[in-house]
């Protein structure tokens, strides 16, 4: 693999992100792919955005403050 550079947009590695590791991807101009030096993941921009969508859907309520009443009401619905 040729010498990697930071890509046009600074993306985080999706596999490392799922493991709560914040690691930047490098961009290979010859293959037009992003890759991670830490976990050896490689892929194009569409794959990265697909993984980001999955990550966002898993943690969509992360910043929401839940009260006991809200949790009990949700348990009663199910």
Chimera marker file (.cmm) of the C-alpha trace (Angstrom):
<marker_set name="trace">
<marker id="1" x="0.000" y="0.000" z="0.000" r="1" g="1" b="0" radius="0.5"/>
<marker id="2" x="1.350" y="3.431" z="-0.852" r="1" g="1" b="0" radius="0.5"/>
<marker id="3" x="1.943" y="6.177" z="1.657" r="1" g="1" b="0" radius="0.5"/>
<marker id="4" x="-1.426" y="7.162" z="3.089" r="1" g="1" b="0" radius="0.5"/>
<marker id="5" x="-2.560" y="10.701" z="3.618" r="1" g="1" b="0" radius="0.5"/>
<marker id="6" x="-5.470" y="12.225" z="5.423" r="1" g="1" b="0" radius="0.5"/>
<marker id="7" x="-8.456" y="12.141" z="3.085" r="1" g="1" b="0" radius="0.5"/>
<marker id="8" x="-10.533" y="15.064" z="1.856" r="1" g="1" b="0" radius="0.5"/>
<marker id="9" x="-12.881" y="14.489" z="4.814" r="1" g="1" b="0" radius="0.5"/>
<marker id="10" x="-11.562" y="13.345" z="8.171" r="1" g="1" b="0" radius="0.5"/>
<marker id="11" x="-13.399" y="10.044" z="8.786" r="1" g="1" b="0" radius="0.5"/>
<marker id="12" x="-13.109" y="7.779" z="11.820" r="1" g="1" b="0" radius="0.5"/>
<marker id="13" x="-12.565" y="4.037" z="11.413" r="1" g="1" b="0" radius="0.5"/>
<marker id="14" x="-15.997" y="2.372" z="11.674" r="1" g="1" b="0" radius="0.5"/>
<marker id="15" x="-14.731" y="-0.880" z="13.203" r="1" g="1" b="0" radius="0.5"/>
<marker id="16" x="-12.670" y="0.936" z="15.809" r="1" g="1" b="0" radius="0.5"/>
<marker id="17" x="-15.601" y="3.272" z="16.478" r="1" g="1" b="0" radius="0.5"/>
<marker id="18" x="-17.846" y="0.300" z="17.337" r="1" g="1" b="0" radius="0.5"/>
<marker id="19" x="-15.229" y="-0.683" z="19.928" r="1" g="1" b="0" radius="0.5"/>
<marker id="20" x="-15.188" y="2.863" z="21.398" r="1" g="1" b="0" radius="0.5"/>
<marker id="21" x="-11.793" y="3.684" z="19.882" r="1" g="1" b="0" radius="0.5"/>
<marker id="22" x="-11.474" y="7.002" z="18.079" r="1" g="1" b="0" radius="0.5"/>
<marker id="23" x="-8.989" y="6.440" z="15.234" r="1" g="1" b="0" radius="0.5"/>
<marker id="24" x="-8.635" y="8.423" z="11.991" r="1" g="1" b="0" radius="0.5"/>
<marker id="25" x="-8.677" y="6.760" z="8.586" r="1" g="1" b="0" radius="0.5"/>
<marker id="26" x="-5.992" y="7.381" z="5.994" r="1" g="1" b="0" radius="0.5"/>
<marker id="27" x="-6.719" y="7.747" z="2.284" r="1" g="1" b="0" radius="0.5"/>
<marker id="28" x="-4.945" y="5.867" z="-0.517" r="1" g="1" b="0" radius="0.5"/>
<marker id="29" x="-5.198" y="7.882" z="-3.741" r="1" g="1" b="0" radius="0.5"/>
<marker id="30" x="-4.115" y="5.002" z="-5.998" r="1" g="1" b="0" radius="0.5"/>
<marker id="31" x="-6.864" y="2.637" z="-4.842" r="1" g="1" b="0" radius="0.5"/>
<marker id="32" x="-9.277" y="5.444" z="-3.910" r="1" g="1" b="0" radius="0.5"/>
<marker id="33" x="-9.949" y="3.794" z="-0.559" r="1" g="1" b="0" radius="0.5"/>
<marker id="34" x="-9.749" y="4.687" z="3.081" r="1" g="1" b="0" radius="0.5"/>
<marker id="35" x="-7.904" y="2.394" z="5.476" r="1" g="1" b="0" radius="0.5"/>
<marker id="36" x="-7.121" y="2.082" z="9.161" r="1" g="1" b="0" radius="0.5"/>
<marker id="37" x="-3.590" y="1.407" z="10.356" r="1" g="1" b="0" radius="0.5"/>
<marker id="38" x="-4.806" y="0.110" z="13.696" r="1" g="1" b="0" radius="0.5"/>
<marker id="39" x="-7.238" y="-2.656" z="12.665" r="1" g="1" b="0" radius="0.5"/>
<marker id="40" x="-6.440" y="-2.980" z="8.911" r="1" g="1" b="0" radius="0.5"/>
<marker id="41" x="-10.003" y="-2.126" z="7.846" r="1" g="1" b="0" radius="0.5"/>
<marker id="42" x="-10.314" y="-0.694" z="4.334" r="1" g="1" b="0" radius="0.5"/>
<marker id="43" x="-13.240" y="0.528" z="2.285" r="1" g="1" b="0" radius="0.5"/>
<marker id="44" x="-14.669" y="3.377" z="0.275" r="1" g="1" b="0" radius="0.5"/>
<marker id="45" x="-16.745" y="6.341" z="1.392" r="1" g="1" b="0" radius="0.5"/>
<marker id="46" x="-20.102" y="4.621" z="0.856" r="1" g="1" b="0" radius="0.5"/>
<marker id="47" x="-19.086" y="1.772" z="3.188" r="1" g="1" b="0" radius="0.5"/>
<marker id="48" x="-18.001" y="4.259" z="5.851" r="1" g="1" b="0" radius="0.5"/>
<marker id="49" x="-21.298" y="6.126" z="5.663" r="1" g="1" b="0" radius="0.5"/>
<marker id="50" x="-23.200" y="2.831" z="5.863" r="1" g="1" b="0" radius="0.5"/>
<marker id="51" x="-21.377" y="1.862" z="9.054" r="1" g="1" b="0" radius="0.5"/>
<marker id="52" x="-21.972" y="5.362" z="10.475" r="1" g="1" b="0" radius="0.5"/>
<marker id="53" x="-25.726" y="4.955" z="9.861" r="1" g="1" b="0" radius="0.5"/>
<marker id="54" x="-25.723" y="1.666" z="11.798" r="1" g="1" b="0" radius="0.5"/>
<marker id="55" x="-23.736" y="3.297" z="14.610" r="1" g="1" b="0" radius="0.5"/>
<marker id="56" x="-26.144" y="6.226" z="14.817" r="1" g="1" b="0" radius="0.5"/>
<marker id="57" x="-29.184" y="3.940" z="14.928" r="1" g="1" b="0" radius="0.5"/>
<marker id="58" x="-27.691" y="1.953" z="17.811" r="1" g="1" b="0" radius="0.5"/>
<marker id="59" x="-26.989" y="5.047" z="19.881" r="1" g="1" b="0" radius="0.5"/>
<marker id="60" x="-29.844" y="7.349" z="18.864" r="1" g="1" b="0" radius="0.5"/>
<marker id="61" x="-31.138" y="7.681" z="22.453" r="1" g="1" b="0" radius="0.5"/>
<marker id="62" x="-27.709" y="8.085" z="23.982" r="1" g="1" b="0" radius="0.5"/>
<marker id="63" x="-28.134" y="11.748" z="24.926" r="1" g="1" b="0" radius="0.5"/>
<marker id="64" x="-31.771" y="11.476" z="25.956" r="1" g="1" b="0" radius="0.5"/>
<marker id="65" x="-32.480" y="11.677" z="29.661" r="1" g="1" b="0" radius="0.5"/>
<marker id="66" x="-34.769" y="8.851" z="30.772" r="1" g="1" b="0" radius="0.5"/>
<marker id="67" x="-36.864" y="9.063" z="33.936" r="1" g="1" b="0" radius="0.5"/>
<marker id="68" x="-38.105" y="6.080" z="35.913" r="1" g="1" b="0" radius="0.5"/>
<marker id="69" x="-41.678" y="6.843" z="34.843" r="1" g="1" b="0" radius="0.5"/>
<marker id="70" x="-40.708" y="6.808" z="31.165" r="1" g="1" b="0" radius="0.5"/>
<marker id="71" x="-38.971" y="3.442" z="31.528" r="1" g="1" b="0" radius="0.5"/>
<marker id="72" x="-41.894" y="1.925" z="33.427" r="1" g="1" b="0" radius="0.5"/>
<marker id="73" x="-44.369" y="3.221" z="30.825" r="1" g="1" b="0" radius="0.5"/>
<marker id="74" x="-42.281" y="1.716" z="28.033" r="1" g="1" b="0" radius="0.5"/>
<marker id="75" x="-42.130" y="-1.649" z="29.868" r="1" g="1" b="0" radius="0.5"/>
<marker id="76" x="-45.916" y="-1.670" z="30.261" r="1" g="1" b="0" radius="0.5"/>
<marker id="77" x="-46.383" y="-1.127" z="26.497" r="1" g="1" b="0" radius="0.5"/>
<marker id="78" x="-44.316" y="-4.192" z="25.621" r="1" g="1" b="0" radius="0.5"/>
<link id1="1" id2="2" r="1" g="1" b="0" radius="0.2"/>
<link id1="2" id2="3" r="1" g="1" b="0" radius="0.2"/>
<link id1="3" id2="4" r="1" g="1" b="0" radius="0.2"/>
<link id1="4" id2="5" r="1" g="1" b="0" radius="0.2"/>
<link id1="5" id2="6" r="1" g="1" b="0" radius="0.2"/>
<link id1="6" id2="7" r="1" g="1" b="0" radius="0.2"/>
<link id1="7" id2="8" r="1" g="1" b="0" radius="0.2"/>
<link id1="8" id2="9" r="1" g="1" b="0" radius="0.2"/>
<link id1="9" id2="10" r="1" g="1" b="0" radius="0.2"/>
<link id1="10" id2="11" r="1" g="1" b="0" radius="0.2"/>
<link id1="11" id2="12" r="1" g="1" b="0" radius="0.2"/>
<link id1="12" id2="13" r="1" g="1" b="0" radius="0.2"/>
<link id1="13" id2="14" r="1" g="1" b="0" radius="0.2"/>
<link id1="14" id2="15" r="1" g="1" b="0" radius="0.2"/>
<link id1="15" id2="16" r="1" g="1" b="0" radius="0.2"/>
<link id1="16" id2="17" r="1" g="1" b="0" radius="0.2"/>
<link id1="17" id2="18" r="1" g="1" b="0" radius="0.2"/>
<link id1="18" id2="19" r="1" g="1" b="0" radius="0.2"/>
<link id1="19" id2="20" r="1" g="1" b="0" radius="0.2"/>
<link id1="20" id2="21" r="1" g="1" b="0" radius="0.2"/>
<link id1="21" id2="22" r="1" g="1" b="0" radius="0.2"/>
<link id1="22" id2="23" r="1" g="1" b="0" radius="0.2"/>
<link id1="23" id2="24" r="1" g="1" b="0" radius="0.2"/>
<link id1="24" id2="25" r="1" g="1" b="0" radius="0.2"/>
<link id1="25" id2="26" r="1" g="1" b="0" radius="0.2"/>
<link id1="26" id2="27" r="1" g="1" b="0" radius="0.2"/>
<link id1="27" id2="28" r="1" g="1" b="0" radius="0.2"/>
<link id1="28" id2="29" r="1" g="1" b="0" radius="0.2"/>
<link id1="29" id2="30" r="1" g="1" b="0" radius="0.2"/>
<link id1="30" id2="31" r="1" g="1" b="0" radius="0.2"/>
<link id1="31" id2="32" r="1" g="1" b="0" radius="0.2"/>
<link id1="32" id2="33" r="1" g="1" b="0" radius="0.2"/>
<link id1="33" id2="34" r="1" g="1" b="0" radius="0.2"/>
<link id1="34" id2="35" r="1" g="1" b="0" radius="0.2"/>
<link id1="35" id2="36" r="1" g="1" b="0" radius="0.2"/>
<link id1="36" id2="37" r="1" g="1" b="0" radius="0.2"/>
<link id1="37" id2="38" r="1" g="1" b="0" radius="0.2"/>
<link id1="38" id2="39" r="1" g="1" b="0" radius="0.2"/>
<link id1="39" id2="40" r="1" g="1" b="0" radius="0.2"/>
<link id1="40" id2="41" r="1" g="1" b="0" radius="0.2"/>
<link id1="41" id2="42" r="1" g="1" b="0" radius="0.2"/>
<link id1="42" id2="43" r="1" g="1" b="0" radius="0.2"/>
<link id1="43" id2="44" r="1" g="1" b="0" radius="0.2"/>
<link id1="44" id2="45" r="1" g="1" b="0" radius="0.2"/>
<link id1="45" id2="46" r="1" g="1" b="0" radius="0.2"/>
<link id1="46" id2="47" r="1" g="1" b="0" radius="0.2"/>
<link id1="47" id2="48" r="1" g="1" b="0" radius="0.2"/>
<link id1="48" id2="49" r="1" g="1" b="0" radius="0.2"/>
<link id1="49" id2="50" r="1" g="1" b="0" radius="0.2"/>
<link id1="50" id2="51" r="1" g="1" b="0" radius="0.2"/>
<link id1="51" id2="52" r="1" g="1" b="0" radius="0.2"/>
<link id1="52" id2="53" r="1" g="1" b="0" radius="0.2"/>
<link id1="53" id2="54" r="1" g="1" b="0" radius="0.2"/>
<link id1="54" id2="55" r="1" g="1" b="0" radius="0.2"/>
<link id1="55" id2="56" r="1" g="1" b="0" radius="0.2"/>
<link id1="56" id2="57" r="1" g="1" b="0" radius="0.2"/>
<link id1="57" id2="58" r="1" g="1" b="0" radius="0.2"/>
<link id1="58" id2="59" r="1" g="1" b="0" radius="0.2"/>
<link id1="59" id2="60" r="1" g="1" b="0" radius="0.2"/>
<link id1="60" id2="61" r="1" g="1" b="0" radius="0.2"/>
<link id1="61" id2="62" r="1" g="1" b="0" radius="0.2"/>
<link id1="62" id2="63" r="1" g="1" b="0" radius="0.2"/>
<link id1="63" id2="64" r="1" g="1" b="0" radius="0.2"/>
<link id1="64" id2="65" r="1" g="1" b="0" radius="0.2"/>
<link id1="65" id2="66" r="1" g="1" b="0" radius="0.2"/>
<link id1="66" id2="67" r="1" g="1" b="0" radius="0.2"/>
<link id1="67" id2="68" r="1" g="1" b="0" radius="0.2"/>
<link id1="68" id2="69" r="1" g="1" b="0" radius="0.2"/>
<link id1="69" id2="70" r="1" g="1" b="0" radius="0.2"/>
<link id1="70" id2="71" r="1" g="1" b="0" radius="0.2"/>
<link id1="71" id2="72" r="1" g="1" b="0" radius="0.2"/>
<link id1="72" id2="73" r="1" g="1" b="0" radius="0.2"/>
<link id1="73" id2="74" r="1" g="1" b="0" radius="0.2"/>
<link id1="74" id2="75" r="1" g="1" b="0" radius="0.2"/>
<link id1="75" id2="76" r="1" g="1" b="0" radius="0.2"/>
<link id1="76" id2="77" r="1" g="1" b="0" radius="0.2"/>
<link id1="77" id2="78" r="1" g="1" b="0" radius="0.2"/>
</marker_set>
